[in-house]
Structures are given as structure tokens and as C-alpha cells.
């Protein structure tokens, strides 16, 4: 049974603003599901509706076998009855309480016995390595420590689903890397379902088992992250995932061929060319190679900038009127102004029709191009 | 239909229920009085029917307005008090602003020594009742022509003070600005402190001189604070009552508030309330200007200063002289009036300043018709009436502080949590309205509203609770302001985290929202407490012999010229106010400046 089901959930502010628009989603039990999207896409609103801090204008939310929200049944389970734990973006630690009191608050409110509280506090503090901090006030903690306390405060309630709202956004880059690994470990150790909100595509790619990509309140794609990366459902999904951004080259489809920039690719059998008109070919930076010598299917381009990062070399080249970004970690090392030849070596073919949707193809030919 | 009903049921959150309750209650206590005031200006009252031929009591009439605005007496009745009010408000706002801004700049931006002492004591003139200075002025500068006795100044120098110097506009403006300069000091000081040092440093790197930086960078950035200080002081000047009553009364120089009082006392409410309406309109005008001029630019000063503290301006060899001058000025504002008042309480025969005239009679003496002024009243500390009044004041101050404190938190909570909805806006504006109403008029209307039983509310005439209600309504703007800023600082997640943990609304309030901002709430309570102890105009029409307060009884003694009693009572009030401010600062970390700001 899925852990959480959203059915046609919408959240309207006033009559015009649709923060979340007819969202239906089944979040699998035990998954690490990330709600990903640019700011204002409705991901935090969705999380808050699941948590019970906000109510949908339309739609139904089920958590496990319980109806958490239903307008028809006039039912809205209070947040604490939903069996969820929420870690806030700002951590929301109570500054007037010590770490121990912060963690124990929920248990005290639920009238759990003193001995039991002490036991569970000890357990969770050990698991998150914050035993030594228990008597401190939260203002005396570093960002990473606050983060752990915030997670401990939620875990001590033993929730079946853990909701995390951009928990890493307030940490510095190195700490963020460590916490990513730690959250992944937490997921595998507790086996709890995690719903994670972020606008950082790298976090989404590295941690989650499932990814729900949102834009303007509407679901764009729901799939495992690498699936979204390889086979984006539309231009937005292609553009949002991946760093550097995907290169979208304008062109057209003619007689079974995709003609974009100078490239001429064969349209795979079984792919529907869609309505006639302009198309865009999506090429990720690692799906292209630069050569000094010309070869079949290559296009002549000029290098406009060279950006070495140590492990990789990023090149920007000019093709027709477009600038493309290419990542390459092998020779030749080129210089600005070089005239070179560009080869497309696709992992997966990503072509988008005029509407922005990816051209449909049967799964069997998906990876062959 | 069903879904609409369901949506309504699901939407019954604590903040919504609270808001609706408050809207109803505030509507009754704030909006109704406002309309009653307006209505009174169009109605014939008992004594007025003789002046308006052929009218009966309760008739609708425009006679009050035509008389006030267009009759041959209009100038004396209305325009002169109006002009006086504006003169006082403008004069004292400019003066107070200049003093406050200069002090703020010296403390924040120069290397003047003794900054802590100065910053801490600069607030005291505002804590003392505003008319302390006016009573002290009278003690020092009164002349025999009008005051009856010689003041300290005349007694010492033999120079008879001129009337314009001893009474009227000049001393009113001076004493009020000495009372209100702490506003400018606090607000502008805060703004100066918040200006990002990098803004000045970058100007410096571009080659700007210190004065250029001050003129072209600091001043414009502090401008919103300067404007809002001016308007804040100005609006206080419009409604001030005690000072013009003490200093203007003897020379029959009226302002709107004193003419309102005179008309209400003289049974001419129709004309009186027109002055009240004029004051409200002026207040709205100030508010509108505030909105127009600084509404959008207010955010200037909230830039957080990440860079290092800007370099302080070196005063060079003027460091100590300036500091000593400033300390002398502030101590002068505090000590001189206190000293002047104190001296008058220990001089047996007023106006004779010599050692053989020294007495404790006015403090601890028995009632006597022959000694000193021959008042037949026992000394202040022996006087059961005065002590009872002081007791009433203390009781009222504590009760009102607690009630407004609680209301402030709850209304603030409703306003902040409902932000963006019309309910929040309505609550915000309704709770601010009493700020615009002249307190004498508010008192008068409450007298009319609660003198007779209305619905479930019994007649409150002459009761202690009537005073509680009127003070609560009057100080609500401050309390709500404190509550709003406290709750806004908390941020919704802190409460939501408790909600997720299963805490009920009451538990969230008790265990999270209130403890987190304890000192801010206490600061919010301190201001009403202090205000009640020195409140005069608001309660003057409402007190009865049983509910006399320290201030109102003081005014009665002033009317009879019994200044030793008046001054002694004021001294006691000052001691109480300063002690409670200091104690609460020590115990609760309260900060009076936090409760101010508006």
C-alpha cells in the first residue's frame, strides 16, 4: 500500500492563484520521494497540506489507510494524528528550551511517562550523536547541530513518514555533502518513508528513490531521478535537471531525420514525429565531444570560452546562433578561438515538440539512439 | 452548498475564532464611541436648547457646527485653540526632534564619553509624567501677577518673570519638547545603528568627506526615522492635555484638548465634541502623511549591518565638554524639575525660600487651618484621601497592564496569523483607532455609553471597572503593537512545530509563544502601567470620590492653588514610575523602547 496518496489536490489562494493545481500522486511506502521544483512551484504547500498545516481547497489526502483530508467527509485529521514528522527549513527549534527539552516536548505533550521519555531521548540522541549537546540552548549550536536536533525532535516521536522541508538550505557546502549521506543512511536504517522538498536538483538526484517534479503547482513528471534525467517528460524537466543546463538546439523533423543545428540524426523507428513544426533536440553537456579532426556527422564549431574545473573541462562553443556547453574530461585540450568539430554521442534521445512535450517512443528503442 | 459548509467547519481555527470575537468586542468599544462622538455634534443637549431657539433636547441640529465654524465667536471658540494646538505641535516636534537627533548622533556616531550613562538616562524624561515639567516650570518661574506667589527664580534673583515666559505657549512648547525628545533619541538612534557600515565605507572609498557622508548618505537613510519621529511627536502634541491645562489655564490660553474639556465641563458637549472631531481629523491627516511620505521608504533602516561598525567621528578636544554638556542637559531635565517640586513641598509659606521656612508639614503634618496655607488637610502621607487615590492608581495600573498585556498578545496573534485577510486588516486598524481619539473625548463617550445599563452590561457609572475599560481601550494600540511585533518575530514554524507534536492551542500559547518572547510582552505591559500612573485627561471625567486617582485628585489641589500637595503627589508618582521601570528592567529584561515605536 502506498504511504501517501494525493487525489486531485488543489490549493487556491483567493480565486486566482493556484499554488497547487490538481495534483495526484502516490508516494510508495518506504520510498525517499523528493518534491522538486523552482521556488513558488507549490512543493512546500504540498508538503504542508500533507502535514496538515494547510488544507487543500479541493481533493483528498490519504495517509496509510486513513483519510487525512477530505472535503466531502468534512474531515481533516489534526497534524499530530497523522503519524508524520516534519523538519522545518528553519529547524524551528524553540530558543527558550534546551536541546533535551526541545526533543522531549512532543512526548511530554502526549503525556508519555518520565522514564520512557528519558529512554527514548537517550536512544535518539545516541543515534544522531548529540548526547553531549542535550543541556545546551539551541542558540549555542552550529547549523549542523541544530539540524540534527531538529531531526531528533521528529524521530523521537517515531513517525511512519518523515517530511523534510529544504533541510539543507541553511548549511554550508561541505556540511551539506555530509548531511546528504547521513540522510540517506537515516532512510535505509529507519526504513521510514521520507518526503523531501528541495529546489536543488543535485540533492534530488543524489538522495531520492522517487522524484516528483513540479512547476506552477502542476506535476511535470514522477519517476526515479535517473529516469527523469535520461528521459525527461518535457522541456522543463530536461532543463531543470542537470548541471550545466541541457543544450536545447532548435530544428525540425524532415523525412525521418532530425535536423537540428548542423546535426542530422535518424528518427528512431517507433517514434512519433508529432505535429509538423519546430522541434528542439536536447543534448546534455556530456553527450557531446569535440574533435580537432572532422568526422562523419560532425559539425564545425568555434570555441568561445574554456572553463577548466580540475577534473573536467567545460567548453562553450558557437554553433550557428546558439551557444552550447560541453563537458569533456579527455584530450584534446582546446583554446579559445579554435575551430573544432562537434560530435553528438547520445545516451538517450531527447526531442521536444512545439508544445514542449518529449516526442513519444516505445520503451524498447528508448536507449538505442 | 455542503462543501461550502464543510469548508467553513474545517476552517474554524483558533485564530479565526479569536479574530471574530475581537472584531465584535472592538467594534463595540472602538467604533461605536467614534460614531457617538460624531453624533453628539449634531444633537441638542439639555443646556444647549436655550441657545438654539425652538429646539428640544435630542433634536438633530447643525447649529453647533455653524456656531463653531462661522459665528463671530468662532475665532475664540475654535480657530484660536486650533491655531494654538498646531503651533504647539509644530514647535515642540521640531525642538524635540532637534534635541533627540543631536543626542542620537552624539551617542551612536561620535567618540563622546559616558555614552552608557547618557543612553540610559535620556529615556527618563519621557517616563516622568509630561506635566511634571510644567508644574516644575510654574514652581520656578511663576510670577506674583498671575501665580499669586513668587517662583524660585524670582525669589532668588528678584527679577519678576514676564507673563509670556511664565505661562502660555512658550513654556508649553519648551516643557513638552523636553518631555518628548527621548522619542527622537530612541528612534533615530536605532536607525543610525542599523545603517550598514559598508554603505558609508564605500562612500569613503570614493573620496567623500565625513560631512558629505553625513549629508548625502546617513541623513537620507535616517530620513524615514526622522519623519516618523516628527509625526509621532506631532500627533502627541495634538492631543496633549496636562501641560496646556497647567501652563495655559492661568492665562486663559486654550488648545483643542483644553477647550474640549472646558466645553464638556460647561455642559456644551455639542461644541466640545467638534473639537474632538477636529483632533481626530488632524490625527488622520498625520497618519495619511506618515503613509504617503514614509510608507514605502520605511524599509530603509532595516538593512542589516553585516560590515564592521562604521568609524566614529572624533570630537577631539571637545569630547569631554560635549559629554558634560549633554549629561548636564539630561540631568537638568530630570533633576531640576524634581528638585523644584521637592522644594515647594517643604516650604511652609509658598514663595519664601529660606531655612526658617522649612517644614515637613505638607508631608506629615496634621490638618490645620492656621499653619502654612491653612488648607485644613493633613500632610500627604497622613492624608487618607490622597493615599486612597494613590492606592487606586496602583491597582488600576496593575490591572490595566495585565489586561492590555494579555489582549495585546491575543490580538497581535490574531493579526499576524491571519495576515493577508480582511479580518487581520480590520483588527489592525480597529485596535489602532483609539490612538487617534482625544482621550478626554474618549472618556466622555465612555461615560455616556456605560452610565446606564445596556443589554447584559450593568451601569458602570462611578465604578472601578469603567476606568479599567477606558484605560484598556486607550492603551490598546501600544499593547497590540507590542504583541504584533513579538508574535511576528516568533515566526509560524515555532508554533507549527508544537502543533505537529500534538500541542493544543492553549499549550502552544503557554509553552511556546509566551515564554519565547517574555521580555517583549512585559515591555508591552510596562508602558500601559506607566501611562496609567500618570493618566489625567482620559479619566478626569470618569472618576468619582470613591475612585479618585492620584492624578485627578492632584488636579483638584492645583485648582485651589495648593501646590505643595500637588507637587508632593507628583513626586511620589515619579518615584513609583522610575522604580518600577528600573525593577522590571532588572527582573524581566524589559525595555521601554520596545513598547514605544508608534
HADDOCK unambig.tbl for C-alpha pairs under 7 A between the chains (distance, minus, plus):
assign (segid A and resid 71 and name CA) (segid B and resid 3 and name CA) 6.43 0.50 0.50
assign (segid A and resid 71 and name CA) (segid B and resid 6 and name CA) 6.33 0.50 0.50
assign (segid A and resid 71 and name CA) (segid B and resid 7 and name CA) 6.77 0.50 0.50
assign (segid A and resid 72 and name CA) (segid B and resid 3 and name CA) 6.34 0.50 0.50
assign (segid A and resid 74 and name CA) (segid B and resid 6 and name CA) 4.98 0.50 0.50
assign (segid A and resid 74 and name CA) (segid B and resid 10 and name CA) 6.69 0.50 0.50
assign (segid A and resid 76 and name CA) (segid B and resid 10 and name CA) 6.89 0.50 0.50
assign (segid A and resid 79 and name CA) (segid B and resid 499 and name CA) 6.80 0.50 0.50
assign (segid A and resid 79 and name CA) (segid B and resid 500 and name CA) 5.24 0.50 0.50
assign (segid A and resid 80 and name CA) (segid B and resid 499 and name CA) 6.81 0.50 0.50
assign (segid A and resid 80 and name CA) (segid B and resid 500 and name CA) 4.86 0.50 0.50
assign (segid A and resid 80 and name CA) (segid B and resid 501 and name CA) 5.63 0.50 0.50
assign (segid A and resid 80 and name CA) (segid B and resid 502 and name CA) 4.54 0.50 0.50
assign (segid A and resid 92 and name CA) (segid B and resid 493 and name CA) 5.44 0.50 0.50
assign (segid A and resid 92 and name CA) (segid B and resid 494 and name CA) 4.86 0.50 0.50
assign (segid A and resid 92 and name CA) (segid B and resid 497 and name CA) 6.62 0.50 0.50
assign (segid A and resid 93 and name CA) (segid B and resid 494 and name CA) 6.71 0.50 0.50
assign (segid A and resid 94 and name CA) (segid B and resid 494 and name CA) 6.40 0.50 0.50
assign (segid A and resid 95 and name CA) (segid B and resid 516 and name CA) 6.82 0.50 0.50
assign (segid A and resid 96 and name CA) (segid B and resid 515 and name CA) 6.88 0.50 0.50
assign (segid A and resid 96 and name CA) (segid B and resid 516 and name CA) 5.56 0.50 0.50
assign (segid A and resid 106 and name CA) (segid B and resid 501 and name CA) 4.54 0.50 0.50
assign (segid A and resid 106 and name CA) (segid B and resid 502 and name CA) 6.70 0.50 0.50
assign (segid A and resid 109 and name CA) (segid B and resid 502 and name CA) 6.63 0.50 0.50
assign (segid A and resid 109 and name CA) (segid B and resid 503 and name CA) 5.88 0.50 0.50
assign (segid A and resid 110 and name CA) (segid B and resid 502 and name CA) 6.94 0.50 0.50
